[in-house]
Amino acid sequence: MTVFARSLATARPLEGVELQLLARNNEVLGTATTDARGQAVFTAGLTRGGSGMAPAVLTAAGGKQDFVFLDMTRGGFDLSDRGVTGRAAPGAIDVFAWTERGIYRPGETVHAAALARDESADAIENLPLTFIYTRPDGVEERRITSDGGALGGHHVPLELQQTAMLGSWTLGIYSDPDTSPLAQSVFLVEEFVPDRIEFDLEPETPEFDAGEPAWIALDGRYLYGAPASNLELEGEVVVSTRREWDRFPGFSFGLADEEIEASSTSLDIDATDEDGKARIEVATDALPSTTGLLEAKVTVRMRESGGRAVERSTKLAIRPQDAVIGIRPDFAGSEVPQGSTASFRAIAVSPAGEREALSGALWTLTKVERNYQWYRSNNAWNYEAITVERRIDSGTVDIAADDPATIAVPVDWGRYRLEVESADPAGPVASYEFDAGWFVEATSTETPDGLEIALDKDSYETGETATLKVSPRFAGELLVAIGSERLHQTIEASVPAEGTEIEIPVSADWGAGAYVTATLFRPGETEESRMPSRAIGVKWLAIDPAERKLGVELSPPAQALPRAPLSIPVSLTGLEPSEEAYVAVAAVNVGILNLTRYEPPRLKTGISASAGSVSIYATSTAG
């Protein structure tokens, strides 16, 4: 446990603060003194006590007149509103577990597998793991210990008995069965019949006019090849807004902040014919008014003779009832560098999807700023977000039918919105929101104590230097902590009110990445006292796994004979010469996978970013 002590008056680190960690039974677990950086460390063993020896209070004494304590029994800061999501931090051993499908019959074999990695995502070899299978009633069915695995990989199958209990089974994987599991996986055991049918939806009219019918061709078949004839169909169509038009890639149509509730209508569909085919008529009458575009999502369910349904969906574009304006940025994504020129292209499109001219179109660049207003209600202080919009620039532009109009505007740091509209008040209008500089999502700092921070890249290679942009609401002293399951590095800096940039060297010891936690402390001696005394921002710094990524390609035959050997060529890329690799291949009935909507194992979400295990606590001290 790392402790940081700072002065309330200056927000700077305090040296020589005496710290004492007390247990629930008032035993002194440990003592420490802060160094010149205001930092002290308690070893991990002191915080792992249970019952009466569990940490309860951390005290800090600075001289004879300065004393404060921190309640360790309360939870740390909840950082879920600042982008901290994902699975729990794994600790020293990270295990990714899976089964080859999600449901089994009694008497079948469950093929369970696992990968063991350390905090740097390197394979842990010669590590025996215990696989414990638990029945739905909570009784342990089987305990199997692997032999250590190859390159950290383990395969431990379980043959289910013919009388196996039906329901949801749990697989727990342990390095020590007396502790919590390193990983868990859940699978079903049921007396089931796999899906026997599937069908495709093919729109005959990908785009259609409002009030006119659209047609969709349905082709159904049994998984063994026969047509799905004379089967019942049902479905519905949901109309919602969209901003993209396939005819004009890159352009966004309509207002960016427009919100329209989707509407749903049931479909009357006849059963399939002898060839397993059907034609579905989609009609949309009452459509919502919008400045953008509409689309119809058609969902169809085909029922087997036993009543079970298989569902598929497709989307149809609805042509606009009036002309629309499209805006396309000349930059990638929604960000431009700070102090640069943001360039856009604008077009006008008729309801038939043809480009048309629009003379004297008005454009406006607006800067969007978010502040907070405090108020008192029912004897309690609360806050509300206040959005202030300030016009930066405006003008007119002629949009030609054969060449998009160009709009170029210089921008500084912040959030902006470009609006383009017809000179006719009843004409089309569109807007595009973007950021200048590295910026965070608008929803990630919805509280006054949120600190806006952003990294200059999505991912980094080891040895590179990441740049952290800090955009505060007040000046103060900044503490940047980089960590995951443990604290890797800390950086301190003084931050002016207009913000600053912090350089962070990326280390190979961080594994898949690390969380960058920036805490800004406001000096208590400043005149402004209505702002919070500290603000916290969090960003995940991802390390590019390209050097360690393997490419896998399977080349199975188009058809296979029943009860005959199946040979599947496998090729790997990314391996070094003479480097070992192991491949696990599972062939599963598609109808079985469809029952549980089984998704293949994804290592990116298994051994990668987690919610972190670093808890943050705060209290106040004078000095």
C-alpha positions as CSV (number, residue, x, y, z in Angstrom):
1,M,0.0,0.0,0.0
2,T,1.4,3.3,-1.1
3,V,0.5,6.5,0.9
4,F,0.9,10.1,-0.3
5,A,0.7,13.0,2.2
6,R,0.1,16.5,1.0
7,S,-0.4,19.9,2.5
8,L,-3.9,21.3,2.4
9,A,-2.5,24.8,2.2
10,T,0.0,24.4,-0.6
11,A,-1.1,21.0,-2.1
12,R,2.6,20.0,-2.1
13,P,4.1,16.8,-0.7
14,L,4.8,16.7,3.0
15,E,8.1,15.1,4.3
16,G,8.4,13.5,7.7
17,V,4.7,12.7,8.3
18,E,4.4,9.8,10.7
19,L,2.0,7.2,9.5
20,Q,0.5,4.4,11.5
21,L,-1.6,1.5,10.2
22,L,-4.0,0.1,12.8
23,A,-6.0,-3.1,12.7
24,R,-9.6,-3.6,13.8
25,N,-8.5,-4.8,17.2
26,N,-6.3,-1.7,17.6
27,E,-3.1,-3.6,17.0
28,V,-0.4,-1.5,15.2
29,L,0.2,-3.3,11.9
30,G,3.0,-1.0,10.8
31,T,4.5,2.4,10.8
32,A,6.2,4.5,8.2
33,T,7.5,8.0,7.5
34,T,7.0,9.9,4.3
35,D,10.0,10.9,2.2
36,A,10.8,14.1,0.3
37,R,8.1,13.2,-2.2
38,G,5.5,12.8,0.5
39,Q,5.4,9.1,-0.1
40,A,5.6,6.0,2.1
41,V,5.0,2.3,1.5
42,F,3.4,-0.4,3.7
43,T,4.3,-3.9,2.6
44,A,1.5,-6.0,1.0
45,G,1.4,-8.5,3.8
46,L,0.3,-5.9,6.3
47,T,-3.0,-5.3,4.4
48,R,-3.9,-9.0,4.0
49,G,-4.9,-9.7,7.5
50,G,-8.4,-11.0,8.3
51,S,-10.9,-10.6,11.1
52,G,-9.4,-8.6,13.9
53,M,-6.1,-8.1,12.1
54,A,-7.7,-6.5,9.0
55,P,-6.6,-2.9,8.4
56,A,-9.1,-0.5,9.8
57,V,-7.5,3.0,10.2
58,L,-4.5,4.8,8.8
59,T,-3.3,7.8,10.9
60,A,-1.0,10.6,9.9
61,A,0.7,13.0,12.4
62,G,2.7,16.0,11.3
63,G,4.1,17.5,14.4
64,K,2.2,18.1,17.6
65,Q,-0.7,20.0,16.1
66,D,-1.5,18.2,12.9
67,F,-3.3,14.9,13.0
68,V,-5.7,13.1,10.6
69,F,-7.0,9.6,10.0
70,L,-8.3,7.6,7.1
71,D,-11.1,5.0,7.5
72,M,-9.8,1.9,5.6
73,T,-13.0,-0.1,6.1
74,R,-14.8,2.1,3.6
75,G,-14.6,1.6,-0.1
76,G,-12.2,3.6,-2.3
77,F,-13.3,6.0,-5.0
78,D,-15.7,4.6,-7.5
79,L,-14.0,5.3,-10.9
80,S,-16.5,3.5,-13.1
81,D,-17.8,6.9,-14.3
82,R,-14.3,7.6,-15.6
83,G,-13.8,4.7,-17.9
84,V,-12.6,2.1,-15.4
85,T,-14.4,-1.1,-16.6
86,G,-13.7,-4.7,-17.3
87,R,-13.0,-7.8,-15.3
88,A,-11.4,-7.7,-11.9
89,A,-7.6,-7.5,-11.8
90,P,-6.2,-11.0,-11.8
91,G,-3.1,-10.7,-9.6
92,A,0.2,-12.4,-10.2
93,I,-1.4,-15.3,-12.1
94,D,-3.8,-14.5,-14.9
95,V,-5.9,-17.5,-16.2
96,F,-8.2,-17.4,-19.2
97,A,-10.6,-20.3,-19.3
98,W,-13.1,-21.5,-21.8
99,T,-15.1,-24.5,-23.1
100,E,-15.6,-25.3,-26.7
101,R,-19.4,-24.7,-26.5
102,G,-22.0,-23.5,-24.0
103,I,-24.3,-26.5,-23.6
104,Y,-23.9,-30.3,-23.3
105,R,-26.1,-33.4,-23.0
106,P,-25.6,-35.9,-20.2
107,G,-23.0,-38.4,-21.3
108,E,-21.1,-36.0,-23.5
109,T,-17.5,-34.7,-22.8
110,V,-16.8,-31.1,-21.7
111,H,-13.5,-30.0,-23.2
112,A,-12.2,-27.3,-20.8
113,A,-9.1,-25.4,-21.5
114,A,-7.1,-22.6,-19.9
115,L,-4.1,-20.4,-20.5
116,A,-1.9,-19.2,-17.6
117,R,0.0,-16.0,-17.9
118,D,1.9,-13.7,-15.5
119,E,1.4,-10.0,-15.1
120,S,3.5,-9.3,-18.2
121,A,1.3,-11.7,-20.2
122,D,4.2,-14.3,-20.4
123,A,3.4,-18.0,-20.2
124,I,3.7,-19.7,-16.8
125,E,5.0,-23.2,-17.3
126,N,5.1,-26.1,-14.9
127,L,2.2,-24.6,-12.9
128,P,-0.3,-27.4,-11.9
129,L,-3.8,-26.1,-12.0
130,T,-6.8,-27.7,-10.3
131,F,-10.1,-27.8,-12.3
132,I,-13.1,-28.2,-10.1
133,Y,-16.5,-28.9,-11.7
134,T,-19.5,-27.9,-9.6
135,R,-23.1,-29.1,-10.2
136,P,-26.1,-26.7,-10.2
137,D,-26.9,-27.6,-6.6
138,G,-23.4,-26.4,-5.4
139,V,-22.0,-29.9,-4.9
140,E,-18.5,-30.6,-6.2
141,E,-18.8,-33.2,-9.0
142,R,-15.1,-33.7,-10.0
143,R,-11.7,-32.3,-9.1
144,I,-8.9,-32.8,-11.7
145,T,-5.4,-31.5,-11.5
146,S,-3.5,-30.8,-14.7
147,D,0.2,-31.8,-15.1
148,G,1.5,-28.2,-15.5
149,G,0.5,-27.6,-19.1
150,A,2.6,-26.7,-22.2
151,L,3.5,-23.0,-22.7
152,G,0.9,-22.2,-20.0
153,G,-1.8,-24.1,-21.8
154,H,-4.0,-26.7,-20.1
155,H,-6.7,-29.1,-21.4
156,V,-8.8,-31.0,-18.9
157,P,-11.8,-32.8,-20.3
158,L,-14.7,-34.0,-18.1
159,E,-16.9,-36.9,-19.2
160,L,-20.4,-36.3,-18.0
161,Q,-22.4,-39.2,-16.6
162,Q,-25.6,-40.3,-18.2
163,T,-27.4,-39.2,-15.0
164,A,-25.6,-35.8,-14.8
165,M,-27.7,-33.2,-13.1
166,L,-29.4,-30.7,-15.5
167,G,-28.8,-27.0,-15.2
168,S,-26.0,-24.5,-15.0
169,W,-22.6,-26.0,-14.1
170,T,-19.5,-24.0,-12.9
171,L,-15.9,-24.7,-13.7
172,G,-13.4,-23.1,-11.2
173,I,-9.7,-23.2,-11.9
174,Y,-7.3,-22.9,-8.9
175,S,-3.6,-22.9,-8.2
176,D,-4.6,-23.4,-4.5
177,P,-8.0,-25.0,-4.0
178,D,-8.2,-23.5,-0.5
179,T,-8.3,-20.0,-2.0
180,S,-10.5,-18.1,-4.5
181,P,-10.5,-19.4,-8.1
182,L,-8.2,-17.8,-10.6
183,A,-10.9,-18.1,-13.3
184,Q,-14.4,-19.4,-13.8
185,S,-16.5,-20.6,-16.7
186,V,-20.2,-21.6,-16.8
187,F,-21.8,-24.1,-19.1
188,L,-25.2,-25.8,-19.3
189,V,-26.2,-29.4,-19.1
190,E,-29.6,-30.1,-20.7
191,E,-31.5,-32.6,-22.6
192,F,-31.7,-30.6,-25.8
193,V,-32.3,-30.9,-29.5
194,P,-30.0,-28.6,-31.6
195,D,-31.4,-26.0,-33.9
196,R,-32.4,-27.8,-37.2
197,I,-33.2,-24.8,-39.4
198,E,-31.6,-21.6,-40.6
199,F,-32.6,-19.0,-43.1
200,D,-31.3,-15.9,-44.9
201,L,-33.0,-12.5,-45.5
202,E,-32.1,-10.8,-48.8
203,P,-33.7,-7.3,-49.4
204,E,-35.1,-6.9,-52.9
205,T,-35.2,-3.2,-52.4
206,P,-32.3,-2.0,-50.1
207,E,-33.8,1.5,-50.2
208,F,-37.5,2.5,-50.5
209,D,-39.7,5.6,-50.2
210,A,-41.9,6.3,-47.2
211,G,-45.4,5.0,-47.8
212,E,-44.2,2.5,-50.4
213,P,-43.8,-1.2,-49.7
214,A,-40.4,-2.9,-49.6
215,W,-39.8,-6.6,-50.3
216,I,-37.5,-9.0,-48.6
217,A,-36.8,-12.5,-50.0
218,L,-36.5,-15.3,-47.3
219,D,-34.7,-18.6,-48.1
220,G,-35.0,-21.2,-45.3
221,R,-33.5,-24.7,-45.1
222,Y,-32.7,-27.4,-42.6
223,L,-29.1,-27.7,-41.5
224,Y,-28.9,-31.0,-43.3
225,G,-29.8,-29.4,-46.6
226,A,-33.6,-29.9,-47.2
227,P,-35.8,-26.8,-47.7
228,A,-37.6,-25.5,-44.6
229,S,-41.1,-25.9,-46.2
230,N,-44.4,-24.9,-44.6
231,L,-43.0,-23.3,-41.5
232,E,-44.6,-20.4,-39.6
233,L,-43.1,-16.9,-39.8
234,E,-43.5,-13.9,-37.6
235,G,-41.7,-10.6,-37.2
236,E,-41.7,-6.9,-36.7
237,V,-40.1,-3.8,-38.2
238,V,-38.5,-1.1,-36.1
239,V,-37.9,2.4,-37.6
240,S,-35.1,4.5,-36.1
241,T,-32.8,7.3,-37.2
242,R,-29.4,7.0,-38.9
243,R,-26.8,9.5,-40.0
244,E,-24.9,7.6,-42.7
245,W,-25.9,7.0,-46.3
246,D,-24.1,4.2,-48.2
247,R,-24.3,6.2,-51.4
248,F,-22.2,9.0,-49.8
249,P,-19.5,7.4,-47.6
250,G,-18.0,9.5,-44.9
251,F,-20.9,12.0,-44.8
252,S,-23.1,12.6,-41.8
253,F,-26.6,13.8,-42.3
254,G,-28.9,15.6,-39.9
255,L,-28.3,17.1,-36.5
256,A,-25.8,15.4,-34.3
257,D,-27.8,15.9,-31.1
258,E,-31.2,15.0,-32.5
259,E,-33.1,12.3,-30.4
260,I,-36.1,10.5,-31.8
261,E,-37.7,7.5,-30.2
262,A,-37.8,4.3,-32.4
263,S,-41.2,2.9,-33.4
264,S,-42.2,-0.7,-33.9
265,T,-44.8,-2.4,-36.0
266,S,-45.7,-6.1,-36.3
267,L,-45.5,-7.9,-39.7
268,D,-48.1,-10.2,-41.1
269,I,-46.1,-12.9,-42.9
270,D,-47.3,-16.1,-44.7
271,A,-45.6,-19.4,-44.0
272,T,-42.8,-20.7,-46.3
273,D,-43.7,-22.5,-49.5
274,E,-42.6,-26.0,-50.5
275,D,-39.1,-24.7,-51.4
276,G,-38.7,-23.0,-48.0
277,K,-39.0,-19.5,-49.5
278,A,-41.2,-16.5,-48.7
279,R,-41.6,-12.9,-49.7
280,I,-42.0,-10.4,-46.9
281,E,-43.7,-7.1,-47.5
282,V,-42.5,-4.2,-45.3
283,A,-44.6,-1.1,-45.2
284,T,-44.0,2.1,-43.1
285,D,-46.8,4.7,-43.0
286,A,-46.4,7.1,-40.1
287,L,-42.8,8.1,-39.9
288,P,-41.2,10.5,-37.4
289,S,-40.0,13.9,-38.5
290,T,-36.2,14.2,-38.6
291,T,-33.5,16.3,-40.1
292,G,-31.5,13.2,-40.9
293,L,-32.2,9.7,-42.3
294,L,-34.4,6.8,-41.3
295,E,-33.9,3.1,-41.5
296,A,-36.1,0.0,-40.9
297,K,-34.7,-2.9,-39.0
298,V,-36.7,-6.0,-40.0
299,T,-36.6,-9.0,-37.6
300,V,-38.1,-12.3,-38.7
301,R,-38.6,-15.5,-36.7
302,M,-39.0,-18.9,-38.2
303,R,-40.7,-21.6,-36.0
304,E,-39.8,-25.3,-36.2
305,S,-42.6,-27.9,-36.0
306,G,-42.0,-28.1,-32.3
307,G,-42.5,-24.4,-31.8
308,R,-38.9,-23.3,-31.3
309,A,-38.0,-20.2,-33.3
310,V,-34.8,-19.1,-35.1
311,E,-34.4,-15.3,-35.5
312,R,-32.6,-13.2,-38.2
313,S,-32.6,-9.5,-38.9
314,T,-31.7,-7.1,-41.8
315,K,-31.9,-3.4,-42.3
316,L,-33.5,-1.3,-45.1
317,A,-32.8,2.3,-45.8
318,I,-35.7,4.7,-46.0
319,R,-35.2,7.5,-48.5
320,P,-35.7,11.0,-47.0
321,Q,-39.0,12.8,-47.6
322,D,-37.1,16.1,-48.2
323,A,-33.7,17.3,-49.2
324,V,-30.9,16.7,-46.7
325,I,-27.4,18.2,-46.0
326,G,-24.4,16.0,-45.5
327,I,-21.1,17.0,-43.7
328,R,-17.8,15.1,-44.1
329,P,-14.7,15.9,-42.1
330,D,-11.3,16.0,-44.0
331,F,-9.7,14.4,-40.9
332,A,-9.9,11.0,-39.5
333,G,-12.2,10.3,-36.5
334,S,-13.6,13.2,-34.6
335,E,-10.4,15.0,-33.5
336,V,-8.0,17.6,-35.0
337,P,-4.8,18.8,-33.5
338,Q,-4.9,21.8,-31.2
339,G,-4.3,25.1,-33.0
340,S,-4.9,23.6,-36.5
341,T,-7.5,24.2,-39.2
342,A,-10.6,21.9,-39.3
343,S,-11.7,21.3,-42.9
344,F,-15.1,19.9,-43.9
345,R,-17.0,19.1,-47.1
346,A,-20.7,19.7,-47.4
347,I,-23.2,18.4,-50.0
348,A,-27.0,18.7,-50.6
349,V,-28.9,15.6,-51.6
350,S,-32.4,15.3,-52.9
351,P,-35.0,12.7,-51.6
352,A,-34.2,10.5,-54.7
353,G,-30.5,10.3,-53.6
354,E,-29.2,12.7,-56.3
355,R,-26.7,15.5,-55.5
356,E,-28.2,19.0,-55.9
357,A,-27.1,22.6,-55.7
358,L,-27.8,24.7,-52.6
359,S,-26.9,28.4,-52.8
360,G,-26.3,30.6,-49.9
361,A,-26.1,27.9,-47.2
362,L,-25.3,29.2,-43.8
363,W,-22.6,27.7,-41.6
364,T,-21.8,28.3,-38.0
365,L,-18.9,27.1,-35.8
366,T,-19.9,26.8,-32.1
367,K,-17.6,26.0,-29.1
368,V,-19.3,23.9,-26.4
369,E,-18.1,24.4,-22.9
370,R,-19.2,22.6,-19.8
371,N,-19.3,24.1,-16.3
372,Y,-21.0,23.3,-13.0
373,Q,-23.4,25.2,-10.8
374,W,-23.7,24.4,-7.1
375,Y,-27.0,24.8,-5.3
376,R,-28.5,24.0,-1.9
377,S,-31.7,21.9,-1.6
378,N,-33.2,20.2,1.4
379,N,-30.2,21.1,3.6
380,A,-27.8,19.5,1.2
381,W,-25.4,20.8,-1.5
382,N,-25.7,19.4,-5.0
383,Y,-24.6,20.4,-8.5
384,E,-25.8,20.4,-12.0
385,A,-24.0,20.6,-15.3
386,I,-24.3,23.8,-17.3
387,T,-23.5,23.7,-21.0
388,V,-22.5,27.0,-22.5
389,E,-22.4,27.5,-26.3
390,R,-20.3,30.3,-27.8
391,R,-20.3,31.2,-31.5
392,I,-16.8,31.3,-32.9
393,D,-17.3,31.9,-36.6
394,S,-20.0,31.9,-39.3
395,G,-20.4,32.5,-43.0
396,T,-22.2,31.4,-46.2
397,V,-21.2,28.9,-48.8
398,D,-22.6,27.8,-52.2
399,I,-23.0,24.0,-52.5
400,A,-22.7,22.8,-56.1
401,A,-24.3,19.7,-57.5
402,D,-21.0,18.3,-58.8
403,D,-18.5,19.4,-56.3
404,P,-18.7,19.4,-52.4
405,A,-18.4,22.8,-50.8
406,T,-15.3,23.3,-48.6
407,I,-15.5,24.9,-45.1
408,A,-12.2,25.5,-43.2
409,V,-12.1,27.0,-39.8
410,P,-9.2,27.5,-37.3
411,V,-9.7,25.9,-33.9
412,D,-8.0,25.9,-30.5
413,W,-8.4,23.4,-27.7
414,G,-12.0,22.3,-26.9
415,R,-15.2,20.8,-28.2
416,Y,-16.9,22.2,-31.3
417,R,-20.0,21.8,-33.4
418,L,-20.2,22.8,-37.1
419,E,-23.8,23.5,-38.4
420,V,-24.7,23.9,-42.0
421,E,-28.3,24.9,-42.9
422,S,-30.3,26.2,-45.8
423,A,-31.1,29.9,-46.0
424,D,-34.8,28.8,-46.0
425,P,-35.9,28.3,-42.3
426,A,-37.9,25.3,-43.5
427,G,-35.0,23.8,-45.4
428,P,-32.4,21.1,-44.5
429,V,-29.9,21.4,-41.6
430,A,-27.0,19.2,-40.5
431,S,-24.3,19.4,-37.8
432,Y,-21.0,17.7,-36.9
433,E,-19.4,17.6,-33.5
434,F,-15.6,17.3,-33.1
435,D,-12.8,17.9,-30.7
436,A,-9.7,20.0,-31.1
437,G,-6.6,18.6,-29.4
438,W,-6.6,15.3,-27.4
439,F,-9.9,15.3,-25.6
440,V,-12.0,12.9,-23.5
441,E,-15.5,11.8,-24.1
442,A,-18.1,14.2,-23.0
443,T,-19.7,11.6,-20.6
444,S,-16.5,10.7,-18.8
445,T,-16.2,13.8,-16.6
446,E,-19.8,14.5,-15.7
447,T,-19.0,15.4,-12.1
448,P,-17.2,18.5,-10.8
449,D,-14.3,16.4,-9.3
450,G,-13.6,14.8,-12.7
451,L,-10.3,15.7,-14.3
452,E,-10.2,15.8,-18.1
453,I,-7.1,13.9,-19.4
454,A,-6.3,12.3,-22.7
455,L,-3.4,10.4,-24.3
456,D,-2.0,11.3,-27.7
457,K,-2.3,7.7,-29.1
458,D,-4.6,4.7,-28.8
459,S,-1.7,2.4,-28.1
460,Y,2.0,2.4,-27.7
461,E,5.1,0.3,-28.2
462,T,7.4,-0.4,-25.3
463,G,10.2,2.3,-25.2
464,E,7.9,5.0,-26.6
465,T,6.9,8.1,-24.7
466,A,3.3,8.8,-24.1
467,T,2.0,12.3,-23.8
468,L,-0.8,13.0,-21.3
469,K,-2.8,16.1,-21.9
470,V,-4.3,17.6,-18.7
471,S,-7.2,20.0,-19.1
472,P,-8.2,21.2,-15.5
473,R,-10.8,23.4,-14.1
474,F,-8.4,24.9,-11.6
475,A,-4.6,25.3,-11.1
476,G,-2.9,23.0,-8.7
477,E,-0.4,20.2,-8.0
478,L,-0.7,17.1,-10.1
479,L,0.1,13.5,-9.1
480,V,0.2,11.0,-11.9
481,A,0.2,7.3,-10.9
482,I,0.7,4.5,-13.4
483,G,-0.3,1.1,-12.2
484,S,-2.4,-2.0,-12.8
485,E,-2.3,-4.7,-10.1
486,R,0.5,-2.7,-8.5
487,L,1.9,0.8,-8.7
488,H,4.6,1.1,-11.4
489,Q,5.6,4.8,-11.4
490,T,4.5,8.2,-10.1
491,I,5.1,11.6,-11.7
492,E,4.5,15.0,-10.1
493,A,4.0,18.4,-11.7
494,S,2.6,21.9,-11.1
495,V,-0.4,22.5,-13.4
496,P,-1.6,26.0,-14.4
497,A,-5.3,26.7,-15.0
498,E,-4.8,26.5,-18.8
499,G,-3.5,22.9,-18.5
500,T,-0.3,21.1,-19.3
501,E,1.2,18.0,-20.9
502,I,3.0,15.2,-19.1
503,E,5.5,12.8,-20.8
504,I,5.3,9.2,-19.7
505,P,7.9,6.6,-20.7
506,V,6.3,3.3,-21.6
507,S,7.9,0.3,-20.0
508,A,7.8,-3.3,-21.0
509,D,7.0,-4.3,-17.4
510,W,3.5,-3.0,-17.9
511,G,2.3,-6.1,-19.8
512,A,-0.8,-5.4,-21.8
513,G,-1.0,-1.8,-20.4
514,A,-1.6,0.2,-17.3
515,Y,-4.0,2.7,-15.9
516,V,-2.9,6.3,-15.8
517,T,-4.5,8.0,-12.8
518,A,-4.1,11.7,-12.5
519,T,-5.1,13.5,-9.3
520,L,-5.0,17.3,-9.2
521,F,-4.9,19.0,-5.8
522,R,-6.1,22.6,-5.4
523,P,-4.1,24.6,-2.8
524,G,-6.3,25.6,0.1
525,E,-4.7,29.0,0.3
526,T,-6.1,30.1,-3.1
527,E,-8.9,32.6,-3.2
528,E,-11.3,30.3,-5.2
529,S,-12.9,28.1,-2.6
530,R,-16.1,26.8,-4.3
531,M,-14.2,24.3,-6.5
532,P,-13.4,20.7,-5.2
533,S,-10.1,20.3,-3.3
534,R,-9.1,17.6,-5.7
535,A,-10.1,16.2,-9.1
536,I,-9.4,12.7,-10.5
537,G,-9.1,11.4,-14.1
538,V,-8.2,7.9,-15.4
539,K,-7.1,6.6,-18.7
540,W,-6.1,3.2,-19.9
541,L,-2.6,3.2,-21.6
542,A,-2.6,0.2,-23.9
543,I,0.6,-1.4,-25.2
544,D,0.4,-2.7,-28.8
545,P,0.6,-6.5,-28.7
546,A,1.5,-6.7,-32.4
547,E,5.0,-8.2,-31.7
548,R,3.4,-11.0,-29.7
549,K,0.3,-11.6,-31.8
550,L,-0.1,-14.8,-33.8
551,G,-2.2,-15.2,-36.9
552,V,-4.2,-18.4,-37.2
553,E,-5.8,-19.6,-40.5
554,L,-7.8,-22.8,-40.9
555,S,-8.5,-24.3,-44.3
556,P,-11.2,-26.9,-43.8
557,P,-12.8,-28.7,-46.8
558,A,-16.1,-27.4,-48.1
559,Q,-17.8,-30.7,-47.2
560,A,-17.1,-33.7,-44.9
561,L,-18.5,-37.2,-44.9
562,P,-20.3,-38.5,-41.8
563,R,-18.3,-40.8,-39.5
564,A,-15.1,-40.2,-41.6
565,P,-11.8,-38.6,-40.5
566,L,-11.6,-34.8,-41.1
567,S,-8.3,-33.2,-41.9
568,I,-8.0,-29.4,-41.3
569,P,-4.8,-27.7,-42.4
570,V,-3.7,-25.0,-39.9
571,S,-1.2,-22.2,-40.7
572,L,0.4,-19.8,-38.2
573,T,2.1,-16.4,-38.7
574,G,4.1,-14.4,-36.3
575,L,6.2,-17.2,-35.0
576,E,10.0,-16.9,-34.7
577,P,12.1,-19.7,-36.3
578,S,12.1,-22.9,-34.1
579,E,9.5,-21.3,-31.8
580,E,6.9,-23.7,-30.4
581,A,3.1,-23.2,-30.6
582,Y,0.1,-25.4,-29.7
583,V,-3.2,-25.3,-31.5
584,A,-6.6,-26.4,-30.1
585,V,-9.3,-27.0,-32.7
586,A,-12.9,-27.8,-31.9
587,A,-15.6,-28.9,-34.5
588,V,-19.1,-28.2,-33.1
589,N,-22.6,-28.4,-34.6
590,V,-23.7,-24.9,-35.6
591,G,-27.2,-25.7,-34.2
592,I,-25.7,-26.4,-30.8
593,L,-23.7,-23.1,-30.9
594,N,-26.9,-21.2,-31.8
595,L,-28.7,-22.4,-28.7
596,T,-26.6,-20.3,-26.4
597,R,-25.4,-17.8,-28.9
598,Y,-21.9,-19.1,-28.2
599,E,-19.0,-16.7,-28.9
600,P,-15.6,-18.1,-29.6
601,P,-12.9,-17.3,-27.0
602,R,-11.4,-13.8,-27.4
603,L,-8.1,-13.4,-25.8
604,K,-8.3,-9.6,-26.2
605,T,-11.1,-9.5,-23.6
606,G,-9.6,-12.4,-21.6
607,I,-6.0,-11.4,-21.0
608,S,-5.9,-7.7,-21.5
609,A,-7.2,-4.6,-19.8
610,S,-9.0,-5.1,-16.5
611,A,-10.8,-2.9,-14.0
612,G,-7.6,-2.6,-12.1
613,S,-6.8,-3.5,-8.5
614,V,-5.6,-0.1,-7.2
615,S,-8.0,1.5,-4.8
616,I,-7.8,5.2,-4.1
617,Y,-8.7,6.7,-0.7
618,A,-8.4,10.4,0.4
619,T,-8.6,12.5,3.5
620,S,-7.4,15.9,4.5
621,T,-4.4,17.1,6.5
622,A,-3.2,20.6,7.3
623,G,0.3,21.9,7.2
